[in-house]
Amino acid sequence: MHKNVRIIVVLGLILNILLTVIKISAGLIGDSYSLFSDGINSLSDVVISITLILTIKYASKKPDKDHPYGHEKYEAVINMFLGIFLLVTAILLSLNSILSIETFKEPKTFTIVIAVIAIFIKIVIYQINIIGYKKYNQVSLKADAYNHLGDILATSLSLISIILARNNIKYMENIAAVLISVIIFINGLKVIKDATNYMVDLSPKKSFNKKVKEFINSIDGVIKIDDYKSRLHVKNIYIDVEIQVDRNLSLIDAHKIAEDVHIKVENKFKEVLHCMVHVNPSKEVSELNEWSFQ
């Protein structure tokens, strides 16, 4: 699985390097400031792709003595830095666009062709990352897909601005460059938000927790759930649950029920990496009857 994920990231890296060289060169030679800015954006993608390759290498390592829960959270840490990198890139591009707003040169015709080709390539990279994320549940591919989607919008803005600038509508190149920076900034915020959620053990969606609780309550021997907690571990989920069982059961029988819950939850919900079950004895029969009428 991880080999195929690396192939996807490496493919994206190669195409991003190609796009970076083409956009920056075309922007400088063809007098297109927005295409040049988009080229700098692609350069940041190259850095991101290289970082993702290193991230996947470490995140896919098996649990060891010092990391009994595995190394998946390396992805969250790296995604945080990627998000910050995107924010800084967006701010620098925006400032540069504003400072050079008085400069105007009509972009050359071939820059339109370059922009169209770049959009097509980015659409292909985006689709590959989305398919890879859905198939392998690799968070890094999702973060990279967000970035590629932003690139598609950014290059589209560049294309529109080039066409308008060639019709002597001044400053559209600079305005497009600022808008490109905004797109990069928004994508950076999204990546940081996801990374933060993974790092602070965010609970899965309420709908997921509801399904798990209903399933546990349906298992033979479980009287009720006394306590339930769940947390995201990047692409996996950990569950801690306290179940109430008949107080008259032997330790062995109570353990069998707990083991049954543990195994069935992990088999039913593939995203659950581990379900920890604690058993509580039921209350006295008289107390249970009194409680049931309240």
N, C-alpha and C positions, 0 to 999 in steps of 0.2 A: 504493500500500500504506500509506504513512505517513498519508495523508489519512484512510483508513478507521480506522486506529488512533487518530488524534486524535478522530474522531467518537465512538468507543467511550469514550474517556477523558472527553470533554466530556459525554456522556450520563450517565456515572457521576457526574461533578461536579454536574450539575443535580439528579439524584436524591438525592445526598448532602446538598446544601444544603437540599432539601425535607425530608429525614429529620431533619436537625439542628434545624431550626426546630420541626418537629412534636414530636420527642422531648423537647427541652428545655422547650418550652412545656407539653406534657402532663405532664411530670415535675413541674414547679413547680406548675401548677394542680391536678393530680390527686394531689399528695402521694406521688409515687413516686420514691424516691431512686435506685433501680436504673435506671429509665427515663431519669432526668436524667443519670446517669452514662453511660448508653448514648448519650445525645445528645451528650455531650462527646466520646465515642468517634467519633461521626459527624462532629463538628466537625474532629477530627484527619484524618478521611477527606477532608474538603474541602481541607485544606492539602495532603494527599498528592496529590489529583487535580490541583490547580493546579501542583504541582511536577512531576508527570509530564508535563503538557502542555508545560512549558518544557524538560524533559529530552528528550522526543521531538523537539522542534524542533532542538535542538543535536546530538543523537545521529544524526539522519538526514542531517546535512550530508555532502557528498562529501569524499573525501580532498583535502588541499591540501599546500602546500609544508612547512608546519610540522607537519602531521598526516598523513603519507603512509599510515598504516594506518587512517585514518578517525577518526571521533569517537564510535564506539559505546561506548567505556569511560566516557563521561559518564554512561551509564545506571548503571554499577556504582558510580560515585562518589555519584550522587544516591540510589541505593538504600541505600547505607551511611548517609547522613544520614536517610533515611526510617526505617530500622530503629532508629537512635538516638532519633529523634523518638517512635516507638512505645513504646520502653522508658521514656522519661521520662514520657510520658502515662500509661502503666500504673502507674508508681510513685506519681505524684501522685494518681491516682484511688484507688488502694489506701489510701494514707495518709489521704485525706479520708474514705473509707468507714469506716475504723477509728476515727478521731477522733469521728465523729458517730454511733457505734453506740448511744449511749444515747437518741437521738431516735427516736421511733416514732410514725408516723401511718398510719392505714389508707388505702391507695391507693383512689382512686375507680374505679368500674366501667369508665368509658370508656378508662382506661389499658390495659386488656386488649385492647380493639379496636385501639388505636394500635399496640401491640406486635405483634399478628398481622399488621396491614397492613405494618409495617416489615419483618418477617421475609419476607413475600412479595416485597416490592420488592428486598430484598437478594439473595434467591435468583435473581431475574431478572438483577440486575447481575453476580452471580458467574458465572452461565452465559454471559453475553455476553462477559465477560473471558476465561474459559477457552476459548471458541470462537475468540475473537480471537487469543489466544496461540498456539493450535494451528495456526491458519490463517496468521498472519503472523510467528510465531516472535519476538514482541516480548517481551523479558524483563520490561519494566516492567509489562506486562499480567499476567504471572504473579505478580509481587510484589503487585500490586493485588488479584488474585484471592485470594491468601492472606489478605489483609486483609479482604476481603469475607466469606470463609468464617468468619473469626473473628467478624465482626459478626453473622453468622447465629446462631452459638452464643451470643454475648453477649446478643442480643435474646431468644433462646429462654430463657436463664437469667432474664432480666428478667421475661419473661412468667410463668414458673413461680413466681418469687418474689412477684410481684404477687398471683397466685391464692392462694398460701400466706398472704401477709400479710393478705389480705382474710378469711382464716379464722382470724385472730388468732394466727398463728404469728409471734412477734416476731423481729426482727433478720434475717429472711430477705432483706429488701431490701438490708441492708448486706452480708450474706454474698454475695449475688448480685453486688453491685457489686465486691467483692474478687475473685470468680471471673472477672468480666468483665475486670478488670485483669490477671489471670493469663493469660487468652486473648490479650489485646493484647500482653503481654510476650513470650509464646511466638512470636507472629507476627513481632514485632520481631526476635527472635533468628534466625528463619528467613530473613528478608530480609537481615540482616547477614551470615549465613553464605553466602548466594548471592552477595552483592556481593563478599565477601572472596575467594571462589573465582574470580570473574571478574577481580579485580584482580591476583591472584598467578599468573595463567596456569596454572590447574589443568588437568591432563591429562584428556581425555575418558574415558569408561568403558572398562574393559579389553576388553569385548566389541567395542566399536567399533574399537579399535586392532588387535585380532586380525583382524577382517574386512579392514581396510586392508592389513595385512601380508600376509595370504594372497593378496589381490588383486594386490599388487605382485609377489610371488614368482611369480605365474602369468603375468606379462607376458613375452613373448618377449624374450630377450636378457639378462634379469636372472638372474644366477647365484645371488645371495643378498643379503640385507640386512645391511649392516655396522653401521648405526646408524639408529635411528628415534626421533624426538621429535615430540610433538604437544601443542598447547595450545589452551585455550578462549579465544576473543576475544569475550566476551559471547555473542552468538548464533551466531558463526562459529567455525571451527577452522582453525588453521595447522598444517601438517605439514612437518618437515624430515627428509629421509631420505637416507642414503648407500647406494647400491647398488653391487654388484660386477659388472663385466662382463668379457668376454674381453679380456685384455691385448693381444691381437694386432689388435684392431679399430682402424680409423683414428679420428681425433678426430671426424670428421664422423659416422661410424656410431655411435660411443659417445654423441655428442650426440643423435642421433636416438632412441636408446633412452631417454635421460634425458627428452627432450621427450615421448616416448610415455607414460612413467610419469606425468609432470606433467599432461598433458591427460586421460588416462584416469581418474586418481584424482579429479580435480576434476569430471569428468563423471559418474562413478559415484556419488560421495558429494557430494550437493548442499550439505551443510553445510560442506564444506571450501572456504574462501575462497581459499587458496593452498597449493600443494604445491611446496616447494623441493627439487630433486633434485641431489645431488652424486654424481659417478661415481668409483669406485675401480677400478684395474686388478686383474684376478685374479692369484693367485699363480702360480708356475711349475707346469707340469703335474705334475712329480714331487712337488712339495709338496702339490698338490691331491690326488693319489692317496694320498699318505702320510696326509694329514689325514682322508680319507674312511674309512680303516680304523680310525681311533682311536675 
